[in-house]
Amino acid sequence: MIEVLVSLVIICIGVLGMVALQTRSVALSQDSVQRSNAMVLANELLELMRSNRDQVVASDKVKIDGAYIKQPGTNFRTKALDADKTCLTRDRSAGGETVAGQDLGCWLNQAKALLPVTDALIASSFAVCPASEIPPLPSSDPSGNTTPLKVCKTTAVAPLMVVVAWQDVSKDSLNCPRGICYYALRSEL
């Protein structure tokens, strides 16, 4: 009888360990999917900007007030789609500010569908602007600001940077300080 009880305790400890491992595995898997989605979204926005380059770049310099540019703490300048059009059926061939605004509206809808974000997080932590360096993580910000990028650089010769943020579900305080994860992508247009 004692042998059966001891073996039962050992089996229970093993099962509890496997349940804990499975729970952690699911959280890390979800974190991996969200990081992948953030990378895809940032790349997609850069490609949208490349296809409507005159709204971002003038004379080989990034326009500080371009249609795609968004400072941290502000909202994207979106435009409504034309009647009877969807993000997939709209005409982008003319380019211009209206197409840029529609691009941003469609892109934001995708970001909201793929990442755990709120409108407040998008306004405070998403950014599209010139930047010569990747911003530091918020944990190194002594002011308590949760956004790694306080303001876009005003120099227009820097590469373009897209910063995407989402709420952390994996509780990874090392890579996602203060419960917010960030992905920053820099690229030349």
N, C-alpha and C positions, 0 to 999 in steps of 0.2 A: 504494500500500500504506500509506503514512504517513497519507494522508487518511482511509482506512478505519479505521485504528487511532485517530486523533484523534476521528473521529465516534463510534466505539464507546465511547471513554472519556467523551465528552460524554453519550451516551445512558445509560451506566451511572450517572453522577452524577445525572442526572435521575430515573432509576428508583429509586435509593437515596433521593433526596429525597422522592419520592412514597410510598415504603414507610414512611419515618419519619413523614410527614404522616398516613398512614392509621392507623398505630399510635397516634399521639397523639389522632387523631379518635375512635378506638374507646374509649380511656380516658376522654376527656371526655364522650362520649355515655353511657357507663356511669355516670359521676359525675352527670350530669344526671338520669338515671333514678332513682338513689338519692336525690338531693335531692327529686325529685318524690314518691317513695315516703314519705320522711320527712314531707313536708308533709301528705300524705294521711293518714298514721298519726296525726299530731298532731291534725289536724282531726277525725278519726274518734273519737279518745279524748275530745275535748271534747264532741262530740255525744252520746257514750254518757253522759258525766257530766251533760249538760243533761237527758237523758231520765230520770235518776235523781238529780235535783238535791238531794233531802234528804240524800243521803250525802256531799255536798260543801259545801252551804251551809245555815246555820241563822241565822235572823234577819238575812238579807242580809249575812252575814259568812262567809268561807271557814272551814270546820272544819279546824283544824290536824291533827286526828287522824281526818279523814274516811276512808271506806273506799277512796277512789281516791288519796288523798295518799301520795306516796312521796318520802322524803328521799334525796338522793344518798348512796350507800354502803349502802343497805338494799335489801331485796327487795320486789317488789310483793306485796300480800296477795291472792293468787289463791285461788279455790275450785274444786273439781272440779265438772264438769257432772253433772247427774243421769243415772242409768242410762238408756240408750237415747235420749239427747238429744245433739244436736250444737250447735255455735255458731249454726247457722242455724235449728234447730228448737226451741230452748229457749224457755221462757216468761219474758219480761222484764216482764210487766204488773204484777206485784206490787211491783217495785222492791226496795229494801232492800240490806242488806250482802251477802247471798248473791248477788244479781244483780250487784252491783258486783264481787265477787270473780270471778264467772264472766265478766263483761265483760273484766276485766283478763287472765284466762287466755286467752280467745279473742284479745284484742288482742295479747298477747305472742306467741302462735303466729303471728299475721300479721306482726308485726315481725321475727321470726326467719326467716320465709319471704321477706320482701321486702328485708331489709337484711343486709349482712354484719356480724353481731353475735355476741357470745358472752355466756354467762350472766354472766361477770365484768364485761363492758362494760355490760350492762344494769343490774347492781347498782350499779356505780360512777358511771355517767354519765347514766342516765335519771332524770328527776325530774318530779313533778307536785306543784306547791305554789304558795302565794301568793307573788308577787314583784312588786315595784314597778318593777323595771327589768330589762332583759335583762342577763345576766351577761357579764363580759368574756371574751374569748378566752383560752385557757390560756397563750398566749405572753406575756401581760401579767401572769401570776401568778408572782411571785418565789419562791414556796415550791416550785415544781416540780410542783404538783398538775396532773393532766391533766384534771380535771373543772372546767368553767367555773363551776359552781355548787357551792359547798362545803356549804352548808346552806340549807334553805328559810327564808324570813323567818318570824318568829313572829307577825308582825302579821296579823290575819285580815281586814283591810279592803282588802288589795291585790288586783289582778286575779289570776286563776289563770294559771299558766304550765306548759306542757308542754315538757320538754327531751328530745329524741331524739338519739341519737348512733350513729355507725356507723364501721367501719374504712374508711379512705380507700384506694381502689385507684388513684386518679389521681395520687398523689404530689404533691398540691397543698399545699405547705407554707405558702402564704400564707393560704388559706381553711381549711385543715385542719391546724393545728399538731400536731405529734407524732403524725401518722398517724390522728387521730380527727377526724371531721367532726361538727358539731353543728347542730341546728335547734331554735330556741326559739320558741314561739308563746304569746303572752299574749292573754287574752280575759276579758271579764266573762261570768259565767254568768247 
